[in-house]
Amino acid sequence: MAATMVTKERPALTLDNETFEFLMDCVHCGFCLTVCPTFALTGDETDSPRGRLYYMRLLAEGRIDPNESVLTHLDRCLECRACETACPSGVRYGFLMELARSQLAEQGKGPTRKSVLHTFLIKHILPYPKRLEMALLPLRIAQSLKIDGLLDSVPFLSRAARMIPPLPSRSWQHLPEIFPAKNERKLRVGLMTGCVNSVVLSKTNWAAAEVLAASGCEVVIPPNQGCCGSILLHIGHHKEAKELARKLVLTFARYEPLDAIVVTAAGCGATMKDYGHLFADEPDIAELAKKFAAKVKDFCELVDEVGLPSPLKPLNWRVTYHDPCHLAHGQNIREQPRRLIRQVPGVEFVDLPEADWCCGGGGAYSLLQPEFSDAVLDRKIANIKATGVDVVVTANIVCIMQIWYGIKKHKLNVRLMHIADFLRAALTH
């Protein structure tokens, strides 16, 4: 490994005994190697989960410095958590990586250390829908005028222009506070609208609310919800993430009783389900956060439980499904979306090869590691092309943006849909 061996009085990572033992759970069996997207690209042990775990151990023991070589290999991790699914020892890799990034970020050595612009965007723009809407105004204008390449000179907007599907009308952002249940009410649920979701996929939020209502749910949508903190947590901005998470918990608490809190973004759902751990050391909100986390359900998870309305309109489409990493590996939700898709009359469902292989989106990864992100995406697009489908369905905002970029780049003639939009298309009214 290209690392400087040192003896340090204060190690770069400070881990208590229990957390250090989590590192030692890795028995170096190598099962993670075959499922790691970055190791598949480089064949370098330091770009594998067990290689990164070993780096974390050396950092915690003070045996190496967090030099640029070490940080680069840690930064390349997508946090797709496929290694957790493959690991026979149950190593808590995602937890350890987020902890390491948090402590390194406090030392100015997080994934955004090289770019003031990226740090500003991720901390101060992306988690705030109103600010994001303002930042994307030039893109909205360019899309409305159908002028490709207009934003190529602006780094962030250049990438965004290629990744963001046509932005819906801003009228879709104004959801009513209550969607009444159709027919008999089975549940009263809250709907998390998200930060990037509420701007880029605001129409999908409407679709999710309409499907839930048609399935017998009264849907409560607190206004001005904001971000769950996941995008910040994944790259090490722990303090800022907790502030956003705290606000979200308190916001939904004002609308109790709720039977569930529904999320349409897999990365957000995985983070929100872990709020009990996130706030375990804060007595003033720990119990409330734990109760909140226990109610969080992915959209697919809840609709599969309550059941779709009947009858559904036939959709004569050839369809495949891409598993978002934080849904399949983070929440073990795999069969529910497939069951829902197969229930729609007329659909021919085609299994996607390597369906749970990461698309390369990884939260802000496509901004921070564009070359690796594109290389991982190319493998996903090749598998989609091999299916010969009309429609690709998935269940996460970042996957939508990343695969959209890949479809355009490779000029595929396929339609991309969030599963909420797909099921909304099958409603009869």
Phi, psi and omega per residue, in radians:
M1 nan 2.427 -3.121
A2 -1.463 1.398 -3.112
A3 -2.424 2.582 3.121
T4 -1.521 2.063 3.132
M5 -1.416 2.270 -3.081
V6 -2.468 3.001 2.934
T7 -2.053 2.105 -3.025
K8 -2.092 2.467 3.028
E9 -1.282 -0.618 3.137
R10 -2.167 1.905 -3.116
P11 -1.182 2.735 -3.139
A12 -1.149 -0.538 3.080
L13 -1.988 2.319 3.091
T14 -1.970 1.927 -3.083
L15 -2.103 2.396 3.027
D16 -1.274 2.983 -3.037
N17 -1.039 -0.715 -3.122
E18 -1.126 -0.777 -3.125
T19 -1.179 -0.659 3.095
F20 -1.074 -0.638 3.106
E21 -1.130 -0.524 3.056
F22 -1.046 -0.681 3.079
L23 -1.073 -0.684 -3.080
M24 -1.308 -0.154 3.078
D25 -1.138 -0.407 3.127
C26 -1.216 2.137 -3.128
V27 -1.798 0.192 3.059
H28 1.031 0.655 -3.109
C29 -1.287 -0.477 3.109
G30 1.605 0.034 3.118
F31 -1.058 -0.517 -3.111
C32 -1.233 -0.402 -3.042
L33 -1.085 -0.680 -3.041
T34 -1.296 -0.254 -3.092
V35 -1.960 -0.008 -3.084
C36 -1.529 2.057 -3.097
P37 -1.065 -0.655 -3.098
T38 -1.316 -0.640 3.069
F39 -1.119 -0.627 3.109
A40 -1.088 -0.527 -3.129
L41 -1.393 -0.743 -2.994
T42 -1.825 -0.446 -3.037
G43 1.163 0.263 -3.080
D44 -1.703 2.193 -3.121
E45 -0.976 -0.570 -3.128
T46 -1.282 -0.165 3.038
D47 -1.796 0.372 3.096
S48 -1.976 2.826 3.118
P49 -1.040 -0.772 -3.095
R50 -1.217 -0.531 3.061
G51 -1.157 -0.729 3.119
R52 -1.202 -0.646 3.071
L53 -1.084 -0.665 3.120
Y54 -1.181 -0.688 3.042
Y55 -1.045 -0.769 3.124
M56 -1.045 -0.717 3.122
R57 -1.091 -0.802 -3.131
L58 -1.121 -0.658 3.083
L59 -1.145 -0.712 -3.135
A60 -1.192 -0.540 3.130
E61 -1.497 -0.085 -3.136
G62 1.285 0.396 -3.079
R63 -1.613 -0.233 3.040
I64 -2.420 2.740 3.013
D65 -1.537 2.613 3.019
P66 -1.378 1.184 -3.131
N67 -1.361 3.120 -3.030
E68 -1.112 -0.587 3.117
S69 -1.129 -0.815 3.119
V70 -1.083 -0.836 -3.103
L71 -1.098 -0.641 3.132
T72 -1.050 -0.770 -3.134
H73 -1.208 -0.603 3.055
L74 -1.195 -0.708 -3.141
D75 -1.079 -0.561 -3.052
R76 -1.244 -0.176 3.124
C77 -1.188 2.254 3.109
L78 -1.390 -0.250 -2.991
E79 0.962 0.685 3.109
C80 -1.319 -0.375 3.068
R81 1.195 0.298 3.025
A82 -1.069 -0.527 3.126
C83 -1.116 -0.562 3.124
E84 -1.157 -0.686 3.099
T85 -1.122 -0.674 -3.077
A86 -1.416 -0.363 -2.966
C87 -1.295 2.094 3.118
P88 -1.321 -0.237 -3.100
S89 -1.695 -0.064 3.105
G90 1.198 0.598 3.139
V91 -1.116 2.327 -3.125
R92 -1.516 1.203 -2.997
Y93 -1.124 -0.798 -3.113
G94 -1.041 -0.765 3.108
F95 -1.070 -0.786 -3.107
L96 -1.168 -0.700 3.139
M97 -1.152 -0.749 3.117
E98 -1.131 -0.669 3.109
L99 -1.127 -0.777 3.129
A100 -1.093 -0.796 -3.138
R101 -1.117 -0.631 3.134
S102 -1.088 -0.844 -3.119
Q103 -1.199 -0.648 3.110
L104 -1.197 -0.667 3.123
A105 -1.104 -0.619 3.096
E106 -1.099 -0.438 3.107
Q107 -1.641 0.169 -3.121
G108 1.321 0.409 -3.062
K109 -2.166 0.502 3.112
G110 -1.423 3.121 -3.078
P111 -1.070 -0.366 -3.127
T112 -1.738 0.229 -3.023
R113 -1.063 -0.440 -3.054
K114 -1.522 -0.163 -3.031
S115 -2.401 1.967 3.059
V116 -1.112 -0.632 -3.140
L117 -1.110 -0.814 3.140
H118 -1.120 -0.720 3.106
T119 -1.043 -0.790 -3.136
F120 -1.118 -0.800 -3.117
L121 -1.077 -0.794 -3.042
I122 -1.304 -0.579 -3.116
K123 -1.533 -0.566 -2.942
H124 -2.102 -0.156 -3.130
I125 -2.043 -1.014 -3.027
L126 -0.998 -0.693 -3.102
P127 -1.326 -0.055 -3.035
Y128 -2.114 1.838 -3.028
P129 -0.943 -0.740 -3.101
K130 -1.161 -0.693 3.101
R131 -1.193 -0.696 3.136
L132 -1.119 -0.712 3.112
E133 -1.046 -0.720 3.110
M134 -1.157 -0.728 -3.127
A135 -1.133 -0.545 -3.101
L136 -1.596 0.072 3.136
L137 -0.998 -0.775 3.083
P138 -1.046 -0.641 3.102
L139 -1.178 -0.711 3.119
R140 -1.055 -0.717 3.122
I141 -1.155 -0.786 -3.140
A142 -1.072 -0.703 3.118
Q143 -1.168 -0.713 -3.125
S144 -1.157 -0.576 3.127
L145 -1.536 -0.096 -3.128
K146 0.962 0.828 3.136
I147 -1.889 1.713 3.100
D148 -1.281 2.490 3.070
G149 1.452 -0.004 -3.103
L150 -1.083 -0.515 -3.016
L151 -1.876 0.260 -3.065
D152 -1.072 -0.413 -3.105
S153 -1.477 -0.111 3.136
V154 -1.889 1.898 -2.955
P155 -0.866 -0.950 -3.104
F156 -1.125 -0.839 -3.075
L157 -1.226 -0.496 3.076
S158 -1.065 -0.829 3.110
R159 -1.176 -0.773 -3.129
A160 -1.060 -0.672 -3.120
A161 -1.050 -0.506 3.138
R162 -1.558 -0.355 -3.048
M163 -1.755 -0.413 -3.029
I164 -1.658 2.130 3.066
P165 -1.063 2.938 3.109
P166 -0.872 2.158 -3.083
L167 -1.204 2.327 3.118
P168 -1.225 2.788 3.069
S169 -0.965 2.523 -3.121
R170 -1.129 -0.271 3.095
S171 -1.111 -0.443 3.133
W172 -1.254 -0.267 -3.107
Q173 -1.364 -0.240 -3.061
H174 -1.714 1.336 3.126
L175 -1.322 2.518 3.028
P176 -1.184 2.756 -3.115
E177 -1.251 -0.458 -3.125
I178 -2.336 2.266 2.906
F179 -1.871 1.949 -3.138
P180 -1.211 2.608 3.105
A181 -1.197 2.507 3.022
K182 -1.411 2.352 -3.135
N183 1.053 -2.373 -3.070
E184 -1.314 2.319 3.110
R185 -1.409 2.144 3.101
K186 -1.642 -0.718 -3.066
L187 -2.497 2.773 2.965
R188 -2.012 1.988 -3.017
V189 -2.168 2.653 2.990
G190 -1.667 2.576 3.100
L191 -2.012 2.147 3.078
M192 -1.460 2.083 -3.084
T193 -1.609 -0.367 3.023
G194 1.388 3.131 -3.117
C195 -1.680 -1.238 3.103
V196 -1.125 -0.680 3.101
N197 -0.922 -0.786 -3.010
S198 -1.233 -0.227 3.069
V199 -1.813 -0.899 -3.038
V200 -1.408 -0.643 -3.106
L201 -2.126 0.693 -3.117
S202 -1.079 -0.571 3.104
K203 -1.156 -0.552 3.094
T204 -1.179 -0.616 3.067
N205 -1.067 -0.721 3.055
W206 -1.067 -0.801 -3.134
A207 -1.041 -0.755 3.137
A208 -1.078 -0.764 3.134
A209 -1.104 -0.705 -3.129
E210 -1.198 -0.681 3.099
V211 -1.170 -0.759 3.114
L212 -1.080 -0.767 3.125
A213 -1.104 -0.745 3.123
A214 -1.130 -0.449 -3.139
S215 -1.540 0.066 3.051
G216 1.757 0.352 3.135
C217 -1.889 2.333 2.879
E218 -1.387 2.173 -3.020
V219 -1.882 2.106 3.118
V220 -1.800 2.216 -3.080
I221 -2.174 1.603 3.122
P222 -1.046 2.272 3.114
P223 -1.254 2.739 3.075
N224 0.927 0.802 -3.094
Q225 -1.198 -0.789 -3.073
G226 1.467 -2.796 -2.977
C227 -1.657 2.651 3.094
C228 -1.485 -0.242 3.134
G229 1.704 -0.063 -3.009
S230 -1.115 -0.739 -3.080
I231 -1.115 -0.584 3.099
L232 -1.335 -0.691 -3.121
L233 -1.100 -0.688 -3.065
H234 -1.166 -0.417 -3.125
I235 -1.947 0.206 2.938
G236 1.826 -0.022 3.136
H237 -1.539 1.253 -2.961
H238 -1.144 -0.809 -3.104
K239 -1.073 -0.826 -3.133
E240 -1.141 -0.653 3.110
A241 -1.085 -0.741 -3.129
K242 -1.148 -0.620 3.108
E243 -1.083 -0.758 3.120
L244 -1.183 -0.714 3.135
A245 -1.108 -0.729 3.121
R246 -1.044 -0.791 3.134
K247 -1.064 -0.689 -3.131
L248 -1.157 -0.771 3.125
V249 -1.038 -0.802 -3.121
L250 -1.178 -0.599 3.116
T251 -1.095 -0.866 -3.111
F252 -1.238 -0.466 3.119
A253 -1.068 -0.499 -3.137
R254 -1.248 -0.205 -3.090
Y255 -1.920 0.182 3.079
E256 -1.143 2.645 0.108
P257 -1.450 2.434 3.037
L258 -2.208 2.437 3.107
D259 -1.410 -0.464 -3.133
A260 -2.787 2.775 2.997
I261 -2.079 2.000 -2.941
V262 -1.700 2.383 -3.096
V263 -2.181 2.388 3.120
T264 -1.814 0.061 3.126
A265 -2.100 2.103 -3.024
A266 -1.071 -0.723 -3.136
G267 -1.109 -0.696 3.102
C268 -1.139 -0.784 -3.117
G269 -1.051 -0.753 3.141
A270 -1.082 -0.705 3.111
T271 -1.193 -0.790 -3.083
M272 -1.149 -0.574 3.093
K273 -1.197 -0.242 -3.126
D274 -1.843 0.203 -3.134
Y275 -1.050 -0.549 3.130
G276 -1.020 -0.735 3.089
H277 -1.270 -0.693 -3.089
L278 -1.034 -0.639 -3.076
F279 -1.906 0.307 -3.080
A280 -1.040 -0.485 -3.095
D281 -1.690 0.264 3.139
E282 -2.158 1.602 -3.013
P283 -0.964 -0.533 -3.058
D284 -1.200 -0.366 -3.082
I285 -2.325 -0.048 -3.034
A286 -0.978 -0.842 -3.084
E287 -1.194 -0.691 3.119
L288 -1.121 -0.725 3.135
A289 -1.152 -0.666 3.121
K290 -1.120 -0.746 3.113
K291 -1.172 -0.703 3.077
F292 -1.014 -0.881 -3.091
A293 -1.043 -0.650 -3.120
A294 -1.165 -0.355 -3.120
K295 -1.643 -0.180 -3.063
V296 -1.199 2.268 3.110
K297 -2.350 2.379 2.964
D298 -1.165 2.627 3.131
F299 -0.914 -0.826 -3.139
C300 -1.081 -0.732 -3.116
E301 -1.042 -0.824 -3.080
L302 -1.269 -0.778 -3.124
V303 -1.105 -0.629 3.078
D304 -1.108 -0.611 3.141
E305 -1.264 -0.802 -3.056
V306 -1.450 -0.417 3.115
G307 1.618 2.474 3.093
L308 -1.303 2.678 3.072
P309 -1.213 2.835 3.116
S310 -2.314 2.468 0.016
P311 -1.482 2.868 3.022
L312 -1.867 2.632 3.128
K313 -1.351 2.364 3.117
P314 -1.126 2.420 3.024
L315 -2.147 1.851 -3.053
N316 -1.476 1.178 -3.071
W317 -2.123 2.624 2.982
R318 -1.672 2.044 -2.885
V319 -2.185 2.480 2.948
T320 -2.229 2.938 -3.066
Y321 -2.310 2.266 3.040
H322 -1.747 2.215 3.120
D323 -1.385 2.022 2.957
P324 -1.099 2.444 -3.066
C325 -1.007 -0.788 -3.060
H326 -1.363 -0.062 2.985
L327 -1.626 -0.866 -3.100
A328 -1.284 -0.917 -3.068
H329 -1.543 -0.616 -3.103
G330 -1.398 -0.557 -3.060
Q331 -2.185 -0.040 3.141
N332 0.986 0.682 3.077
I333 -1.861 1.818 -3.068
R334 -2.203 -0.853 -3.029
E335 -1.361 -0.543 -3.066
Q336 -0.988 -0.894 3.137
P337 -1.103 -0.606 3.128
R338 -1.188 -0.692 3.078
R339 -1.073 -0.745 -3.121
L340 -1.115 -0.773 -3.140
I341 -1.083 -0.743 -3.088
R342 -1.207 -0.333 -3.137
Q343 -1.329 -0.262 -3.116
V344 -1.378 2.156 -3.118
P345 -1.051 2.521 3.053
G346 1.522 -0.216 -3.078
V347 -1.369 2.332 2.961
E348 -1.806 1.919 -3.085
F349 -1.572 2.294 -3.133
V350 -2.096 2.220 3.098
D351 -1.189 2.355 3.108
L352 -1.553 2.170 3.059
P353 -1.012 2.429 -3.134
E354 0.883 0.827 -3.040
A355 -1.041 -0.544 -3.120
D356 -1.742 0.267 3.004
W357 -1.373 2.348 -3.047
C358 -0.994 2.562 3.089
C359 -1.535 -0.144 3.135
G360 1.673 0.038 -3.128
G361 -1.243 -1.077 3.002
G362 0.949 0.913 -3.131
G363 1.153 -1.999 3.118
A364 -1.630 0.159 -3.041
Y365 -1.019 -0.677 -3.101
S366 -1.128 -0.445 3.056
L367 -1.429 -0.673 -3.017
L368 -1.520 -0.509 -3.113
Q369 -2.309 1.089 -3.004
P370 -1.053 -0.644 -3.112
E371 -1.177 -0.805 3.103
F372 -1.163 -0.707 3.130
S373 -1.024 -0.803 -3.134
D374 -1.153 -0.656 -3.127
A375 -1.166 -0.695 3.087
V376 -1.171 -0.702 3.134
L377 -1.073 -0.696 -3.109
D378 -0.997 -0.662 3.107
R379 -1.148 -0.716 3.116
K380 -1.116 -0.783 -3.116
I381 -1.132 -0.664 3.095
A382 -1.065 -0.683 3.111
N383 -1.209 -0.674 3.089
I384 -1.100 -0.787 -3.137
K385 -1.035 -0.638 -3.107
A386 -1.160 -0.406 -3.113
T387 -1.332 -0.481 -3.095
G388 1.184 0.519 -3.065
V389 -1.481 2.879 3.029
D390 -1.554 -0.578 -2.994
V391 -2.353 2.341 2.982
V392 -1.896 2.199 3.137
V393 -1.945 2.442 3.025
T394 -2.563 -3.011 -2.975
A395 -2.517 0.692 -3.112
N396 -2.741 2.416 -3.096
I397 -1.039 -0.804 -3.090
V398 -1.165 -0.678 3.086
C399 -1.094 -0.718 3.101
I400 -1.008 -0.856 -3.094
M401 -1.154 -0.765 -3.105
Q402 -1.169 -0.800 -3.116
I403 -1.227 -0.605 3.043
W404 -0.993 -0.805 3.102
Y405 -1.028 -0.760 3.138
G406 -1.164 -0.684 3.120
I407 -1.088 -0.765 3.116
K408 -1.173 -0.772 -3.111
K409 -1.039 -0.721 -3.087
H410 -1.689 0.043 3.062
K411 0.984 0.810 3.086
L412 -1.453 2.477 3.106
N413 -1.682 1.191 3.117
V414 -2.314 2.703 3.096
R415 -1.735 2.413 -3.136
L416 -1.966 2.259 -3.076
M417 -2.424 2.481 2.885
H418 -1.247 2.577 -3.081
I419 -1.085 -0.486 3.079
A420 -1.135 -0.729 3.097
D421 -1.178 -0.665 3.120
F422 -1.089 -0.829 -3.137
L423 -1.219 -0.582 3.076
R424 -1.078 -0.637 3.127
A425 -1.133 -0.356 -3.112
A426 -1.648 -0.088 3.104
L427 -1.232 2.516 -3.093
T428 -1.482 -0.210 3.121
H429 -2.675 nan nan
